Amino acid sequence: MKSASVNPEEIHEPSEGLPATVEHFQPILTRYAARLLGDHDRARDVVQDTFVKLAAQPVGAVDGHLAEWLFTVCRHRALDVLRKENRMKRFAEGEAERVVAAEPRPGAALEREELQAAVLRSIGRLPPNQQEVVRLKFQNGFSYKEISRITTLSVTNVGFLIHTAVTRLRTEFAAQRP
């Protein structure tokens, strides 16, 4: 399975139109929505709604900020779904991010998978707001300013949440090492 992480330098507006945009962003947005909702099927519905809203936009309305617009609309729709259900779920631990990569040594691949699983478990123990900003920053490559616009948190608050989360993760990993 191909990793759906976004390299900030690769966030672009596909020149081929809506089909290319859907192909490029659908897996990324689905993973993001699944983490917010805790349910892959509902996440697909939210992402589909996001692309329907994109198709309804006037030509050029989101030029220059397509990725931000998509993540923001997707997030708002996911939060609407959660509000409608009148409950919040904890994120499922490590479900959507597991990526298997070919490694030259089987031992290295196993070590990497164990480390990745440990990191994902640790991230899963963070409060939901810290999980979200950490994933937007480190899995999707968004800047603090972009995360601020997606989550409607202040840039300062985004920075504080990321700093607090990274500090906690470092402390946990330091305690696990001999």
N, C-alpha and C positions, 0 to 999 in steps of 0.2 A: 504494500500500500504506500502510496506517495504521501510525503508529509505535506500538510496543508498550511504550514507556517508561512507567513508573509515576510519577505525580505523588504524593508522599506524602499530599497532601490528598485524593486520589482513592482511596487504599487503603481500602476499606471491605468490609464483608461484605454482598454482595448479599442483599436481603431476599427475593428470589424463590426461594431455595434452591439446590440443587446445579446445575441447568442454567445459572442465571445466573452462578454462581461459575465453572463451567467456561468459559463464554463469555468472561467477563472476564479470567480468569487464564491460560487455555490458551496464547495467543500469547506472553505474557510468560515463562511458565515454559518453553515450548518453546525460545525464544531463549536463555534462561539455560542450560538443559540442553545445547543444541547447542554453546554455547561451552565448556562443561565437557568434553563428549564428542568434539567435533569432527565430529559426524555427526548430521544432522537426523533421519534415520529412527530411530536409537536414542534420540534426544532425545524424539521423540513417544511412543515406548514408555515411557520413564521418566516422562513427564508423565501418561500414561494410568495407570500404576501409582500415581502420586501421588494422582490423583483416586479411584482404587479404594480406597486407604487412607483418604481423606477420607470416602468414602461409608460406610466401616465404622466410623467414629467415632461415639460416642454423640452425640445431639443436644446442642448447646451445649458440646461438649468443646473446641472451638477458638474460641469466641466471644471477640472482642476481640483476637485475634492470628492471624487467618486467614492473612494474607499471609505473615507470619513462618513459620507452621506449614507452609504449602505450599512455600515456598522451602527450608526446612530438610529436609523429607521428600524433595523433588525432588533436592536436593544429595546427601543420603545415598544415595539410590537410584542417582544418576549415579556417585558414587564407588564404590559396590558393583559396578557394571558395569565400571568401569575396573579395579578390583582383580581381578575375575574374568578379565579379559583379560590381566592381569599386565603392563600397560604404560600409559604416559601419552603422550598426543598433545599436540603444540602446538596452540593454538587456530588455526583457520583465519582468515586475515587479512580482517577487514572484511566477512565473508560475511552475517551475520544482521542487522547494524545499518543497512545502507544504506536510507535512506528518501528518497524523492523528494517534495519539497513544491513546490506551485505558487508561483512567485515573480513579482512584477510585471515584473522585467527579466530576460531570458535570461542576461545577463552575470552578474548577482548570483547566479542559481541555479548557474551553472557555478563561480563562485568559492566558493560555499558547499559544493558537492559536492567540489571539490578540497581545501578545508580539512578537511572531514569525513573524506575519504579519508586525508589526511596524519595526522590525529589518530588514526584507527583503525589505520593502519600503525604509528604510534609506540606505541600501546597494545599492539599485537600483538608488539612487540619487548620488552615488559616480561616479567619472570618470571611464570609462571602464577598464583602467589598474589597478586601485585600486580594483574594483569589482573582477577582475580575481584573483589577488593575495590573496585577503581576502577569496574568495571561495576555492582556492587551499589549503590555510593554515587551515581554520577553518571547512570547510565542508569535505575536503578530507584528512586532516591530514598530508600534506606534510611539510617537513622541508624547511627552507629558501634556503638551498643548492639545494634541489630537485626542488623547484619552480624556482630557477635560471636556472637550466638546462632545465626545461620544457618551460619557457618563453624566454630564452636567455637574460634575464636581469642579471645584476650583483647581487651578494648576498646583497651587500650594498644597491642597488636600491630597491630590494625586501623588505628589512627591512625598508627602508624609506617609501615606498608606504604603507606597512602594518601599520607602526606607524602613518603616516598621516591619513589613513583611520580610524583607531581605535580612534584616538584623535577626529576626526570630529564626529564619531558616539557617543562617550561619551558626547561631547558638545551638540549634538542634543537631546540626551536622558535626560541630565541634565536640558535643557531648557524646556522640556515637563513635568517634574515632578513639583508638586506644592511646 
